[in-house]
Amino acid sequence: MALHRQVREADERLRLDPWLPASQTRAPLPRTRLPDGPTAPGAAAQLVRGDLLLDGNARLNLATFVTTWMEPEASSLIADTLDKNIVDKDEYPQTAELERRCVNILADLWHADPDDGPTGTSTTGSSEAAMLAGMALLWRWRARRRAAGKPADRPNLVSGINVQVCWEKFCRYWDVEPRLAPMEGDRRHLDGEHAVALCDENTIGVVAVLGSTFDGSYEPVAEISAALDALERERGLHVPLHVDAASGGFIAPFLQPALEWDFRLPRVQSINASGHKYGLVYPGIGWALWRSADALPDDLVFKVNYLGGQMPTFALNFSRPGSQVVAQYYNFLRLGRDGYRAVHQDCQDVAHGLAAGIAEIGPFELLTDGTELPVLAFKLRDDVTGYTVFEVSRALRERGWQVPAYTLPADLEHVAVLRIVVRYGLNADMADTLLADLRRAVEQDLSKLQAPPPISRPRAFHH
């Protein structure tokens, strides 16, 4: 979460609407201090809504992967279950049962073998799920090292530099050395060769990303798995593989079902995914699954009293509403395989249409076109010198569109791109409007510039 500092402000006050009934009005309220007395609910709600009007339109936010629309029936279920604490299994056993069903559905979707005893849990999002998976890798590596009588004080984790920031947090919080393969040329993520080159006896695991947040592309999980298999045969180094499928875990099973990235690969020990991304649930809900009970060290698991028995739990957070688990189960029932496939195919069709339209506009060069995730990244051609992608992003924002512009990480910091995430809610008609606004921006407004304005500054990407 973002960190905020307390500040000393002038005597800023929230002023109530004079049209409110006299019974609801009182002196202006302090903005950053607790008022002395209560405020009428209508007045308080009006003040909060007035602040929220300054937020962007969620449906026009093409920066986020997070779901911004659900059916009214789902929203009603969420409202009905906001008061149920998901960790209180004894008080809300049926909510716990729905969580169990979701884990089983995902285990089947990701080709886990029931005989192996696949294990999983819901989380607040994919970031917490990644933390849990990282902890399991670290604990298993320590156990192997100590059993062999070897030191276990210098763990490292291998990934591409394009990994989500949660993996950087994991490495810092648990004192693990991050070994990041840089980008190079047309390679914008990890591959088998570069993964193996960074591994040694202290490597707790390799993280492969099924759906890079930078450009929507898949890392070649099967290739990385095969390279790690060869490493073990040739050098005796056992390095497990984790798949960060935050977005791809809910796309690949439906749009690329033949792609082997999941528990079909024996090297894959765990998978995380975001239910609140292409799982089509409002934030926050994530999932972490392990291929077997052996892949999750028992000393990370806590047992809680549950209906006279013991329920194993593994989490970094504690109290949170069960509503998002309920909404995920609703979506599974509501959509089924065919429904998820139809929704995501529509997103991919819109992404392909946007990619074709952007290519026709002229000054752009596509990096990805939505063939894997329904996400496209594009940059300006090298001969365009009068403006940058940052001016394009600002011009689109004037029309309400939030299209992020950012520079790629090492060693492609000189490449600045725009990225569009197509989610359910961005239909073909809206995409046509976006293309028209983009064409107007570059042909009528930005084309007049001779050089980027002084305020144009490349910036790193923030997930």
PAKOLDREN-830288 format. One record per residue (C-alpha): residue number from 1; y, z, x. Coordinates in pm, whole numbers, plus 50000, padded with zeros to 5 digits. Each point is the difference from the previous one (the first is absolute). Example, Ala and Ser with C-alpha at 12.3 -4.5 7.8 and 13.67 -1.06 7.14 Angstrom:
2
REC  resi      y      z      x
REC     1  49550  50780  51230
REC     2  50344  49934  50137
# end
This chain:
463
REC  resi      y      z      x
REC     1  50000  50000  50000
REC     2  50360  49950  50107
REC     3  50172  50296  50163
REC     4  50340  50110  49869
REC     5  50252  50236  50157
REC     6  50222  50241  49815
REC     7  50365  49894  50023
REC     8  50328  50162  49916
REC     9  50164  49783  49738
REC    10  50341  50021  49843
REC    11  50003  50154  49657
REC    12  49823  49698  49850
REC    13  49917  50036  49636
REC    14  49791  49812  49747
REC    15  50227  49922  49706
REC    16  49855  49998  49652
REC    17  50057  49718  49751
REC    18  50288  50089  49765
REC    19  49808  49834  49713
REC    20  49735  50272  50017
REC    21  50014  50255  49716
REC    22  50208  50305  50078
REC    23  49686  50212  49992
REC    24  49866  49807  50302
REC    25  50315  49993  50211
REC    26  50116  50257  50248
REC    27  50179  50006  50331
REC    28  49902  49728  50254
REC    29  49676  50085  50178
REC    30  49962  50047  50377
REC    31  49827  49704  50163
REC    32  49811  50178  50279
REC    33  49987  50361  49880
REC    34  49806  50155  49715
REC    35  50226  50040  49695
REC    36  50072  50351  49883
REC    37  49867  49940  49652
REC    38  49783  49756  49802
REC    39  50103  49654  49886
REC    40  49901  49836  49674
REC    41  49696  49772  50050
REC    42  50181  49691  49876
REC    43  50287  50055  50239
REC    44  49772  50069  50297
REC    45  49792  49689  49925
REC    46  50312  49786  49971
REC    47  50126  50115  50340
REC    48  49667  49925  50167
REC    49  49974  49658  49834
REC    50  50351  49919  50112
REC    51  49900  50061  50361
REC    52  49681  49795  49965
REC    53  50192  49696  49879
REC    54  50102  49948  50363
REC    55  49639  49938  50105
REC    56  49878  49645  50030
REC    57  49801  49829  49725
REC    58  49636  50081  50076
REC    59  49874  49668  49861
REC    60  50229  49811  50240
REC    61  49890  50210  50298
REC    62  49800  49747  50201
REC    63  49987  50234  50300
REC    64  49753  50248  49857
REC    65  49624  49972  49961
REC    66  50009  50283  49748
REC    67  49927  49936  49632
REC    68  50315  49986  49787
REC    69  49853  49929  49654
REC    70  49711  50134  49794
REC    71  49902  49953  49639
REC    72  50144  50243  49743
REC    73  49652  50139  49937
REC    74  49969  50087  50370
REC    75  50346  50157  50004
REC    76  49902  50207  49697
REC    77  49683  50124  50173
REC    78  50205  50091  50306
REC    79  50245  50199  49787
REC    80  49710  50174  49825
REC    81  49844  50116  50327
REC    82  50297  50085  50223
REC    83  49931  50369  49940
REC    84  49640  49982  50129
REC    85  49961  50116  50359
REC    86  49743  49772  50163
REC    87  49892  50268  50248
REC    88  49911  50245  49722
REC    89  49651  49863  49943
REC    90  49885  50303  49803
REC    91  50286  49982  49748
REC    92  49998  49620  49966
REC    93  49637  49895  50053
REC    94  50030  49670  49815
REC    95  50290  49887  50216
REC    96  49776  50077  50299
REC    97  49729  49794  49834
REC    98  50236  49703  49968
REC    99  50079  50032  50371
REC   100  49626  49995  50076
REC   101  49957  49686  49791
REC   102  50285  49829  50184
REC   103  49842  50081  50337
REC   104  49671  49853  49880
REC   105  50172  49686  49872
REC   106  50173  49947  50335
REC   107  49681  50070  50197
REC   108  49828  49726  49799
REC   109  50299  49765  50033
REC   110  49998  50045  50379
REC   111  49622  49952  50031
REC   112  49901  50352  50102
REC   113  49626  50070  49994
REC   114  49928  50280  49748
REC   115  49707  50111  50215
REC   116  50243  50084  50282
REC   117  50185  50252  49785
REC   118  50351  49847  50007
REC   119  50270  50263  49957
REC   120  50360  49970  49893
REC   121  50308  50165  49856
REC   122  50331  49923  49839
REC   123  50321  50068  50194
REC   124  50374  49984  49945
REC   125  50001  49652  50152
REC   126  49852  49789  50274
REC   127  50192  50190  50267
REC   128  49822  50327  49921
REC   129  49672  49808  49974
REC   130  50063  49854  50347
REC   131  50068  50349  50137
REC   132  49670  50126  49858
REC   133  49811  49703  50146
REC   134  50166  50056  50338
REC   135  49904  50366  49996
REC   136  49637  49909  49930
REC   137  50001  49757  50295
REC   138  50155  50264  50227
REC   139  49759  50277  49896
REC   140  49694  49773  50045
REC   141  50119  49887  50345
REC   142  50054  50361  50111
REC   143  49655  50096  49880
REC   144  49838  49712  50193
REC   145  50193  50082  50316
REC   146  49921  50370  49988
REC   147  49634  49935  49925
REC   148  49990  49786  50314
REC   149  50174  50269  50204
REC   150  50307  49784  50054
REC   151  50371  50084  49962
REC   152  50156  49933  49660
REC   153  50368  50047  50078
REC   154  50128  49641  50032
REC   155  49920  49812  49677
REC   156  50149  49660  49927
REC   157  50012  49772  49697
REC   158  50012  49620  50024
REC   159  50187  49775  49757
REC   160  50245  49714  49985
REC   161  50367  50083  50029
REC   162  50037  49880  49641
REC   163  49829  50308  49855
REC   164  50177  50200  49734
REC   165  50211  50291  50127
REC   166  49752  50254  49861
REC   167  49772  49927  50298
REC   168  50283  50078  50241
REC   169  50047  50328  49814
REC   170  49628  50075  50023
REC   171  50000  49947  50376
REC   172  50307  50217  50051
REC   173  49893  50282  49771
REC   174  49645  50021  50139
REC   175  50088  49927  50363
REC   176  49814  49670  50022
REC   177  50114  49723  50234
REC   178  50085  49686  49801
REC   179  49883  49683  50172
REC   180  50183  49714  49833
REC   181  49926  49633  50060
REC   182  50335  49817  50003
REC   183  50075  49680  49813
REC   184  49998  49680  50201
REC   185  50085  49642  49905
REC   186  49834  49916  49669
REC   187  49780  50312  50014
REC   188  50169  50265  49790
REC   189  49718  50249  49970
REC   190  49690  50142  50169
REC   191  49695  49789  50086
REC   192  49662  50077  50152
REC   193  50092  49916  50360
REC   194  50311  50217  50008
REC   195  49830  50287  49817
REC   196  49715  50022  50250
REC   197  50238  49973  50296
REC   198  50170  50325  49892
REC   199  49681  50202  49937
REC   200  49843  50253  50234
REC   201  49785  50311  49973
REC   202  50292  50194  49852
REC   203  50059  49757  49711
REC   204  49939  50181  49671
REC   205  50006  49674  49805
REC   206  50166  49666  49932
REC   207  50219  49942  49694
REC   208  49986  49651  49849
REC   209  50259  49914  49736
REC   210  49903  49798  49696
REC   211  50347  49888  49905
REC   212  50279  50045  50253
REC   213  50322  50134  49854
REC   214  50192  49768  50231
REC   215  49869  49669  49866
REC   216  49711  50063  49759
REC   217  49733  49860  50233
REC   218  49651  50147  50043
REC   219  49875  50115  50337
REC   220  49658  49848  50079
REC   221  49793  50308  49918
REC   222  49662  49831  50048
REC   223  50109  49862  50338
REC   224  50124  50343  50113
REC   225  49676  50157  49877
REC   226  49790  49747  50194
REC   227  50207  50058  50314
REC   228  49941  50376  49973
REC   229  49627  49936  49947
REC   230  49997  49799  50322
REC   231  50194  50273  50180
REC   232  49735  50255  49906
REC   233  49716  49773  50111
REC   234  50160  49915  50332
REC   235  50173  50325  50098
REC   236  49844  50263  49778
REC   237  50334  50092  49840
REC   238  49965  50093  49634
REC   239  50332  49935  49825
REC   240  50008  50024  49621
REC   241  50219  49777  49785
REC   242  50234  50109  49724
REC   243  50154  49746  49760
REC   244  50351  50068  49876
REC   245  49973  49802  49678
REC   246  50310  50150  49842
REC   247  50073  49670  49824
REC   248  49704  49775  50078
REC   249  49743  50245  49864
REC   250  50104  49904  49648
REC   251  50057  49630  50076
REC   252  49710  49878  50215
REC   253  49718  50107  49762
REC   254  50151  49782  49728
REC   255  50167  49708  50179
REC   256  49786  49976  50317
REC   257  49664  50151  49892
REC   258  49803  49827  50279
REC   259  50218  50152  50271
REC   260  49807  50269  50189
REC   261  50240  50281  50083
REC   262  49853  50307  49829
REC   263  49681  50209  50015
REC   264  49794  49682  50031
REC   265  50090  50035  50368
REC   266  49801  50293  50148
REC   267  50281  50070  50249
REC   268  50241  50086  49715
REC   269  49985  50376  49948
REC   270  50291  50054  49764
REC   271  50254  49818  49785
REC   272  50332  50103  49849
REC   273  50187  49823  49722
REC   274  50306  50051  49780
REC   275  49936  50021  49630
REC   276  50376  49981  49952
REC   277  50024  49660  50167
REC   278  49764  49728  49885
REC   279  49792  50262  49819
REC   280  50286  49960  49747
REC   281  50080  50370  49947
REC   282  50341  50165  50026
REC   283  50043  50211  50317
REC   284  49842  50205  50136
REC   285  49628  49944  50021
REC   286  49785  49905  50296
REC   287  49629  49999  50081
REC   288  49795  50083  50307
REC   289  49629  49914  50018
REC   290  49738  50060  50270
REC   291  49682  49795  50015
REC   292  49781  50313  50020
REC   293  50019  50376  50004
REC   294  49937  49985  50376
REC   295  50325  49807  50050
REC   296  50197  50297  49865
REC   297  49951  50312  50216
REC   298  49896  50296  49789
REC   299  50243  50240  50169
REC   300  50292  49799  49853
REC   301  49870  50057  49648
REC   302  50087  50307  49796
REC   303  49784  50124  49712
REC   304  50170  50120  49683
REC   305  49847  50185  49707
REC   306  49947  49747  49724
REC   307  49828  50082  49671
REC   308  49783  50256  50171
REC   309  49918  49762  50286
REC   310  50162  49874  50317
REC   311  50216  49687  50014
REC   312  50083  49851  50343
REC   313  50367  49913  50054
REC   314  50190  49832  50282
REC   315  50378  49962  49978
REC   316  50327  50066  50179
REC   317  50190  50056  49677
REC   318  49922  50252  49734
REC   319  50150  50017  49651
REC   320  50080  49663  49843
REC   321  49963  49854  49652
REC   322  49674  49836  49898
REC   323  50193  49734  49811
REC   324  49971  49731  50268
REC   325  49622  50039  50019
REC   326  49989  49968  49621
REC   327  50216  49686  50021
REC   328  49773  49851  50268
REC   329  49695  50055  49783
REC   330  50186  49848  49705
REC   331  50067  49686  50207
REC   332  49637  49976  50106
REC   333  49891  50013  49634
REC   334  50284  49784  49874
REC   335  49976  49716  50252
REC   336  49649  49993  50141
REC   337  49918  49749  50272
REC   338  50119  49700  49802
REC   339  50329  50167  49908
REC   340  50082  50102  50356
REC   341  49908  49651  50117
REC   342  50227  49840  49741
REC   343  50297  50225  50080
REC   344  49971  49951  50375
REC   345  49933  49627  49970
REC   346  50322  49968  49802
REC   347  50184  50187  50276
REC   348  49852  49769  50263
REC   349  50092  49692  49796
REC   350  50360  50123  49979
REC   351  49998  50069  50376
REC   352  49875  49647  50072
REC   353  50266  49856  49773
REC   354  50270  50200  50178
REC   355  49868  49889  50339
REC   356  50010  49634  49898
REC   357  50352  50039  49861
REC   358  50130  50179  50309
REC   359  49854  49730  50225
REC   360  50187  49736  49797
REC   361  50337  50175  50023
REC   362  50033  49900  50364
REC   363  50113  50259  50254
REC   364  49687  50217  49980
REC   365  49667  50012  50179
REC   366  49708  50179  49836
REC   367  49794  50251  50197
REC   368  49767  50079  49708
REC   369  49972  49842  49656
REC   370  49812  50256  49788
REC   371  49651  49871  50076
REC   372  49869  50348  50081
REC   373  50221  50266  49842
REC   374  50243  49844  49748
REC   375  50273  50059  50256
REC   376  50204  49746  50192
REC   377  50207  50039  50313
REC   378  50243  49736  50123
REC   379  50273  49956  50258
REC   380  50289  49768  50066
REC   381  49939  49691  50211
REC   382  50120  50030  50359
REC   383  50272  49739  49943
REC   384  50172  50213  49731
REC   385  50272  50190  50187
REC   386  50274  50065  49744
REC   387  49827  50292  49833
REC   388  49691  50220  50028
REC   389  49733  50127  49764
REC   390  50213  50313  49955
REC   391  50276  49797  49835
REC   392  49737  49835  49779
REC   393  49871  50343  49895
REC   394  50352  50121  49918
REC   395  50078  49684  49801
REC   396  49687  50045  49788
REC   397  50086  50364  49940
REC   398  50326  49891  49839
REC   399  49781  49849  49729
REC   400  49788  50318  49974
REC   401  49705  49884  50213
REC   402  49881  50243  50267
REC   403  49844  49782  50270
REC   404  49970  50184  50333
REC   405  50096  49847  50334
REC   406  49870  50150  50323
REC   407  49895  49926  50354
REC   408  49634  49999  50102
REC   409  49868  50266  50242
REC   410  49907  49958  50366
REC   411  49971  49741  50144
REC   412  50163  49789  49730
REC   413  50321  50200  49958
REC   414  50199  49678  50025
REC   415  49850  49870  49673
REC   416  50184  50107  49683
REC   417  49836  49931  49666
REC   418  50036  50039  49625
REC   419  49706  50122  49793
REC   420  49920  49971  49630
REC   421  49731  50215  49840
REC   422  49872  49849  49676
REC   423  49880  50268  49761
REC   424  49910  49992  49633
REC   425  50333  49970  49821
REC   426  50142  49719  50214
REC   427  49902  49704  49785
REC   428  50042  49629  50064
REC   429  50327  49978  49805
REC   430  50153  50285  50205
REC   431  49874  49830  50317
REC   432  50182  49680  49898
REC   433  50320  50202  49956
REC   434  49949  50157  50343
REC   435  49959  49656  50158
REC   436  50315  49876  49828
REC   437  50195  50303  50128
REC   438  49861  49949  50350
REC   439  50092  49630  49997
REC   440  50351  50080  49877
REC   441  50044  50264  50271
REC   442  49905  49774  50292
REC   443  50146  49670  49874
REC   444  50326  50117  49843
REC   445  50092  50327  50168
REC   446  49835  50059  50336
REC   447  50011  49636  50112
REC   448  50378  50036  50035
REC   449  49964  50259  50277
REC   450  50041  49885  50360
REC   451  49854  50318  50151
REC   452  49844  50323  49868
REC   453  50265  50257  49903
REC   454  50044  50307  50223
REC   455  49819  50224  49750
REC   456  49681  49800  50044
REC   457  49772  50218  50207
REC   458  49623  49964  50028
REC   459  49817  50316  49912
REC   460  49644  50120  50027
REC   461  49779  50002  49697
REC   462  49958  50319  49799
REC   463  49691  50015  49778
# end
